[in-house]
Amino acid sequence: MPYEPPTHTVERSIRATTGAKVIAGVDEVGRGAWAGPVTVCAAITGLRRPPAGLTDSKLITPKRRAELAAELEQWVTAHALGHASPEEIDELGMTAALRLAAIRALDALPVRPDAVILDGKHDYLGDPWQVRTVIKGDQSCVAVAAASVIAKVRRDAMMAELESQYDTYAPFGFAANAGYPSPVHKAALAELGPTPHHRMTWAYLDALPRWRHLKKVRVSAEAAELESGGQLGFDF
């Protein structure tokens, strides 16, 4: 489907209203997965024209997405990734894990941003960062779109490498589903149970009679919030 390419409108607005000069776009991938980390990319782009075809990573074919990510990693002024492991997600809850991954990404940049643009409507980063949230920022904002593509390609590659390194993970289809719900993933969980890379506090375990005893319970009420609107994926 046709789509409007992202622009620098948000970055220009932040510069004009706050005086910020270095602005990072931040996006995450892996929030709704059953397995693997949540990954955040922070990208600084300046106001240069982006590579052709840049938009939300979910709107790009896997082949073009990989090509575009390689272009973007050379084109951006700077970028960095941060991850929060399944264990950290289980311990902290998704909101806090996202913040941890985002801080790791921002801290890994060669320069500290004056402001951050977060995709979505919720500011999971908070003080001391100056944050602007933008709904569908991965489609409308150049820096966030760049972060979206790089994060998606890099996390997908991590999950594919995990499958290639360990034969026991092949039935889960991580190379194809990146740890997200899928029929193959569902069947492997039912038969083999979760791996060390699965999130063990999540509700999918409630529907696995052979494995539900492995589910962990987070103690704090804040950390027990619903991690993702799409975490169930399937009705077993």
C-alpha positions as CSV (number, residue, x, y, z in Angstrom):
1,M,0.0,0.0,0.0
2,P,1.2,3.6,-0.6
3,Y,2.4,5.4,2.4
4,E,3.8,8.8,3.2
5,P,7.5,8.8,3.8
6,P,8.7,9.9,7.2
7,T,9.9,13.5,7.7
8,H,12.0,15.6,10.0
9,T,9.0,17.5,11.2
10,V,9.1,16.3,14.8
11,E,12.9,16.9,15.0
12,R,12.5,20.4,13.7
13,S,9.7,21.1,16.2
14,I,11.8,19.9,19.1
15,R,14.8,22.0,18.0
16,A,12.6,25.1,17.6
17,T,10.8,24.8,20.9
18,T,13.5,23.4,23.2
19,G,16.8,24.3,21.7
20,A,17.8,20.7,21.5
21,K,20.5,20.0,18.9
22,V,21.2,16.3,19.2
23,I,17.9,14.3,19.0
24,A,17.7,10.5,19.0
25,G,14.8,8.4,17.7
26,V,14.1,5.4,19.8
27,D,12.1,2.3,18.9
28,E,11.8,-1.2,20.3
29,V,11.2,-4.7,19.0
30,G,10.4,-7.9,20.8
31,R,7.8,-6.6,23.2
32,G,5.2,-9.2,22.2
33,A,7.5,-12.2,21.7
34,W,7.4,-15.3,23.9
35,A,11.1,-15.8,23.7
36,G,14.2,-13.7,23.3
37,P,15.1,-10.2,24.5
38,V,13.4,-6.9,24.0
39,T,15.7,-4.8,21.9
40,V,15.8,-1.0,21.6
41,C,17.6,1.0,19.0
42,A,18.6,4.7,19.4
43,A,19.4,6.5,16.2
44,I,20.7,10.0,15.6
45,T,20.1,11.1,12.0
46,G,20.4,14.9,11.9
47,L,18.2,16.5,9.2
48,R,19.6,14.7,6.1
49,R,17.5,13.1,3.5
50,P,17.1,9.4,4.4
51,P,17.6,6.4,2.1
52,A,14.6,5.7,-0.2
53,G,11.9,3.5,1.1
54,L,12.4,4.2,4.8
55,T,9.3,3.6,6.9
56,D,8.1,1.4,9.8
57,S,10.0,-1.9,9.7
58,K,6.7,-3.8,9.7
59,L,5.7,-2.4,6.4
60,I,8.9,-3.5,4.6
61,T,9.6,-7.0,3.2
62,P,12.3,-9.0,5.1
63,K,14.7,-8.8,2.1
64,R,14.3,-5.1,1.6
65,R,14.4,-4.5,5.4
66,A,17.8,-6.2,5.6
67,E,19.1,-4.2,2.7
68,L,17.8,-1.0,4.2
69,A,19.2,-1.7,7.6
70,A,22.7,-2.1,6.1
71,E,22.2,1.3,4.3
72,L,20.9,3.0,7.5
73,E,23.8,1.8,9.6
74,Q,26.1,3.6,7.3
75,W,23.8,6.6,6.8
76,V,22.9,7.5,10.4
77,T,25.1,9.9,12.3
78,A,25.2,7.3,15.2
79,H,23.2,4.4,16.4
80,A,23.3,1.9,19.3
81,L,21.3,-1.0,20.6
82,G,20.3,-2.1,24.0
83,H,18.7,-5.3,25.2
84,A,16.9,-6.6,28.2
85,S,17.1,-10.3,28.6
86,P,14.1,-12.7,29.2
87,E,15.3,-13.0,32.8
88,E,15.2,-9.2,33.2
89,I,11.8,-9.0,31.6
90,D,10.6,-11.7,34.1
91,E,12.1,-9.9,37.1
92,L,11.2,-6.3,36.2
93,G,8.1,-6.4,34.0
94,M,8.0,-5.1,30.4
95,T,7.8,-1.4,31.1
96,A,10.9,-1.4,33.3
97,A,12.7,-3.8,31.0
98,L,12.0,-1.4,28.1
99,R,13.5,1.4,30.1
100,L,16.5,-0.6,30.9
101,A,17.1,-1.5,27.3
102,A,16.5,2.1,26.1
103,I,19.0,3.5,28.6
104,R,21.6,0.9,27.5
105,A,21.1,2.0,23.9
106,L,21.2,5.7,24.7
107,D,24.3,5.3,27.0
108,A,26.1,3.4,24.2
109,L,25.8,6.3,21.8
110,P,29.0,8.3,21.3
111,V,27.1,11.5,22.3
112,R,24.4,12.1,24.8
113,P,21.1,13.2,23.1
114,D,19.5,16.5,24.2
115,A,16.1,15.0,23.5
116,V,14.6,11.6,22.6
117,I,11.6,10.8,20.4
118,L,9.8,7.6,21.5
119,D,7.5,5.6,19.2
120,G,4.1,5.3,20.8
121,K,2.1,7.2,23.3
122,H,3.7,6.0,26.6
123,D,6.9,7.5,27.9
124,Y,8.6,4.5,29.4
125,L,12.0,6.3,29.6
126,G,11.2,9.3,31.9
127,D,13.5,11.6,33.8
128,P,16.2,12.8,33.3
129,W,15.6,12.4,29.6
130,Q,13.6,15.0,27.6
131,V,11.1,12.9,25.8
132,R,8.6,13.5,23.0
133,T,6.2,10.6,22.3
134,V,4.8,10.2,18.8
135,I,2.1,7.7,17.9
136,K,3.2,5.8,14.8
137,G,6.5,7.6,15.0
138,D,8.1,4.7,13.2
139,Q,6.1,5.8,10.1
140,S,6.2,9.6,10.4
141,C,9.6,10.4,12.0
142,V,12.9,9.7,10.2
143,A,14.9,9.0,13.3
144,V,12.4,6.6,14.8
145,A,11.8,4.8,11.5
146,A,15.6,4.3,11.2
147,A,15.7,2.9,14.7
148,S,12.7,0.7,13.9
149,V,14.4,-0.9,10.9
150,I,17.8,-1.4,12.5
151,A,16.3,-2.9,15.7
152,K,14.1,-5.3,13.8
153,V,16.8,-6.6,11.6
154,R,19.4,-6.9,14.3
155,R,17.1,-8.8,16.7
156,D,15.8,-11.1,14.0
157,A,19.4,-12.0,13.2
158,M,20.1,-12.7,16.9
159,M,17.1,-15.1,17.1
160,A,18.1,-16.8,13.8
161,E,21.7,-17.3,15.1
162,L,20.3,-18.8,18.2
163,E,18.5,-21.4,16.2
164,S,21.5,-22.1,14.0
165,Q,23.8,-22.6,17.0
166,Y,21.6,-25.1,18.9
167,D,19.9,-28.0,17.2
168,T,17.5,-28.3,20.1
169,Y,16.0,-24.9,19.3
170,A,15.3,-25.8,15.6
171,P,11.7,-27.0,16.4
172,F,10.8,-23.6,17.7
173,G,11.4,-21.9,14.4
174,F,13.2,-18.8,15.8
175,A,14.7,-18.0,12.5
176,A,11.3,-17.6,11.0
177,N,9.2,-16.2,13.9
178,A,12.0,-14.4,16.0
179,G,10.4,-15.8,19.2
180,Y,6.9,-14.4,18.5
181,P,3.8,-16.6,18.5
182,S,3.4,-18.8,15.5
183,P,1.9,-22.3,14.9
184,V,5.4,-23.9,14.8
185,H,6.4,-22.1,18.0
186,K,3.1,-23.1,19.7
187,A,3.6,-26.8,18.7
188,A,7.2,-26.9,19.9
189,L,6.2,-25.3,23.3
190,A,3.5,-27.8,23.8
191,E,5.8,-30.8,23.0
192,L,9.2,-29.7,24.4
193,G,8.4,-26.9,26.9
194,P,10.1,-23.6,27.2
195,T,13.8,-23.0,26.6
196,P,16.1,-20.8,28.7
197,H,15.3,-18.0,26.3
198,H,11.6,-18.0,27.0
199,R,9.9,-15.5,29.3
200,M,8.7,-17.5,32.2
201,T,6.2,-15.1,33.8
202,W,4.0,-14.9,30.7
203,A,0.5,-16.1,30.3
204,Y,1.2,-18.6,27.5
205,L,2.5,-21.0,30.1
206,D,-1.0,-21.2,31.7
207,A,-2.2,-23.0,28.6
208,L,0.6,-25.6,28.7
209,P,-0.6,-28.4,31.0
210,R,2.8,-30.2,30.9
211,W,4.8,-27.1,31.6
212,R,2.6,-24.6,33.5
213,H,4.4,-25.6,36.8
214,L,7.5,-23.8,35.5
215,K,5.8,-20.5,35.4
216,K,7.3,-17.8,37.6
217,V,5.3,-15.2,39.5
218,R,6.5,-11.7,39.9
219,V,5.9,-10.3,43.3
220,S,5.4,-6.6,43.0
221,A,2.1,-5.2,41.8
222,E,3.8,-2.8,39.5
223,A,5.9,-5.4,37.8
224,A,2.9,-7.7,37.4
225,E,1.3,-5.3,34.9
226,L,0.3,-6.7,31.6
227,E,3.5,-7.0,29.5
228,S,1.9,-6.8,26.1
229,G,-1.5,-6.5,24.5
230,G,-0.6,-9.3,22.1
231,Q,1.4,-11.7,24.3
232,L,-1.1,-14.6,24.2
233,G,-1.2,-14.9,20.4
234,F,-3.0,-18.2,20.4
235,D,-5.7,-20.0,22.4
236,F,-4.1,-23.4,23.2
